Amino acid sequence: MSALIRYAIDLTRYHFQKRQGELALYGTWYGDKARPCLVVVPTNHIGHDRCRPLVITIDDAWQWNPDDTDAMPETNAAMVQQFLDVNGMDFGNMRSAMRVVSLIHDHLGDLISIPPKASLARVVADVLQVDHDTGKETHAEIIDRV
């Protein structure tokens, strides 16, 4: 019996995608509740098993806002350094880290504008209606939003 594999992030479905040099940024949805998020990945690792994304959910976006006095730049810097390291990027170069942080800062407004994720529909039944007077048949599908 095969188990159903569920992913927290599906980069084949996104609201927007931006590329900036060696980085790609996706505006997409995260988790079972499909919360809007920004996902940063190295462009040369997209689709590979060894790609480890940096995810900023809409609920945590305030931590990245440079104008928020409660923002957490030290924590963010550690996350960016780890992201660069696990993806084999130049984590010792401060410019690499600043490019990631700048990409995130530049798109925080875009994160807020991501609409709710469109639900997927699946067919759960077929309906065949026959008009007994005319013999006309009407076919329809009953769908369930997943």
PEBEL-V951143 format. One record per backbone hydrogen bond with DSSP energy under -0.5 kcal/mol. NH is the residue of the N-H (numbers start at 1). CO is the residue of the C=O. E is the energy in kcal/mol with one decimal. If there is no record, write none. Layout:
# PEBEL-V951143
nh:NH co:CO e:E
nh:NH co:CO e:E
This chain:
# PEBEL-V951143
nh:5 co:3 e:-0.5
nh:6 co:4 e:-0.5
nh:10 co:29 e:-0.5
nh:11 co:9 e:-0.5
nh:13 co:10 e:-1.5
nh:14 co:12 e:-0.5
nh:15 co:27 e:-3.3
nh:16 co:27 e:-1.3
nh:18 co:25 e:-2.7
nh:20 co:23 e:-3.1
nh:23 co:20 e:-1.7
nh:24 co:41 e:-3.0
nh:25 co:18 e:-3.2
nh:26 co:39 e:-2.6
nh:27 co:16 e:-2.7
nh:28 co:26 e:-0.7
nh:28 co:37 e:-2.2
nh:30 co:35 e:-2.8
nh:31 co:8 e:-2.5
nh:34 co:31 e:-1.4
nh:35 co:30 e:-2.2
nh:37 co:28 e:-2.3
nh:38 co:56 e:-2.7
nh:39 co:26 e:-2.3
nh:40 co:54 e:-2.7
nh:41 co:24 e:-2.4
nh:43 co:22 e:-1.9
nh:45 co:42 e:-1.9
nh:46 co:43 e:-0.8
nh:48 co:45 e:-2.4
nh:51 co:48 e:-1.4
nh:53 co:51 e:-0.6
nh:54 co:40 e:-2.3
nh:55 co:53 e:-0.6
nh:56 co:38 e:-2.7
nh:57 co:55 e:-0.5
nh:58 co:36 e:-2.3
nh:60 co:57 e:-1.1
nh:61 co:57 e:-0.6
nh:61 co:58 e:-0.5
nh:63 co:60 e:-1.4
nh:64 co:61 e:-2.0
nh:65 co:61 e:-0.6
nh:65 co:62 e:-0.9
nh:66 co:64 e:-0.6
nh:68 co:65 e:-1.6
nh:69 co:67 e:-0.5
nh:71 co:68 e:-1.7
nh:72 co:63 e:-1.5
nh:76 co:72 e:-2.5
nh:77 co:73 e:-2.6
nh:78 co:74 e:-1.9
nh:79 co:75 e:-2.2
nh:80 co:76 e:-2.6
nh:81 co:77 e:-2.5
nh:82 co:78 e:-2.2
nh:83 co:79 e:-2.5
nh:84 co:80 e:-2.6
nh:85 co:81 e:-2.4
nh:86 co:82 e:-2.9
nh:87 co:83 e:-1.2
nh:88 co:85 e:-1.8
nh:89 co:84 e:-3.1
nh:91 co:89 e:-1.9
nh:93 co:90 e:-1.0
nh:94 co:92 e:-0.7
nh:96 co:93 e:-0.8
nh:97 co:93 e:-1.3
nh:98 co:94 e:-2.3
nh:99 co:95 e:-1.9
nh:100 co:96 e:-1.6
nh:101 co:97 e:-2.4
nh:102 co:98 e:-2.7
nh:103 co:99 e:-2.2
nh:104 co:100 e:-2.1
nh:105 co:101 e:-2.8
nh:106 co:102 e:-2.6
nh:107 co:103 e:-0.6
nh:107 co:104 e:-1.2
nh:108 co:105 e:-1.1
nh:111 co:107 e:-1.8
nh:112 co:108 e:-1.6
nh:113 co:109 e:-1.0
nh:114 co:111 e:-1.3
nh:117 co:34 e:-0.5
nh:122 co:144 e:-2.3
nh:124 co:142 e:-3.1
nh:125 co:142 e:-1.3
nh:127 co:140 e:-3.3
nh:129 co:127 e:-0.5
nh:129 co:138 e:-3.2
nh:131 co:136 e:-2.8
nh:132 co:130 e:-0.8
nh:135 co:131 e:-3.2
nh:138 co:129 e:-2.9
nh:140 co:127 e:-2.4
nh:142 co:125 e:-2.9
nh:143 co:141 e:-0.6
nh:144 co:122 e:-2.7
nh:146 co:120 e:-3.7
nh:146 co:144 e:-0.5
